[in-house]
Amino acid sequence: MKIAALGLTALEIDLACITPLKKLNQEGHEVHIIVASDRDSIDWTAEEAKSFFEKFNLSNIVIMDKRDYSVVTQENANALNAHIKKINPDLAFMPSWKSLNARRKILARTALIACRGIGSIMMYELDKNPAFNPTVSFAISASEPAAKLSSTESGSSSLSLTVQTGQPNTDTISESFECHRVSLVSDNWL
């Protein structure tokens, strides 16, 4: 299966979905990362981002030219869609359209236009947001938040992951997503 993860910055993708990306990559799925590069965001350099993701054996990384995500534009959707078409993913991870962050919300709406042909979309939210109701969670075995950080930073494969459905347990959840659209229910993609 092909997976695309989209975010305004490389750091956002790391914080939002590095755990499932690592898990899916280890299982042999083809994982692609697209950094949309908002012009007003401070982020890692292209080399720093590539170096970081390579720790997880993720090397399919596209860092787009910086763009203005203060409004939804067809130009931005077309630029993102050009990368999406090359990948032709079965599953996309992207920011939630319910995000409290205005630019992340704009990217989500832009990405939905660019990803209109993708059957399965999982959305993430980095801020505390009562409107965001995760339905799929990638959990770690330890209850300490530091366990996730130490495991992901080192690239250790000893991290024990499980997938949960329903409302997340905040003691054990690593990363959570809201299913925007899912057509891979019959496939064993988790």
Secondary structure, 3 states (H helix, E strand, C coil): CEEEEEECCHHHHHHHHHHHHHHHHHCCCEEEEEECCECCCCCCCHHHHHHHHHCCCCCEEEECCCECCCCCCHHHHHHHHHHHHHHCCCEEEEECCCCCCHHHHHHHHHHHHHCCCCCEEEEECCCCCCCCCCCEEEEECCCCHHHHHHHHHHCCCCCCEEEEECCCCCCCEEEEEEEEECCCCCCCCC
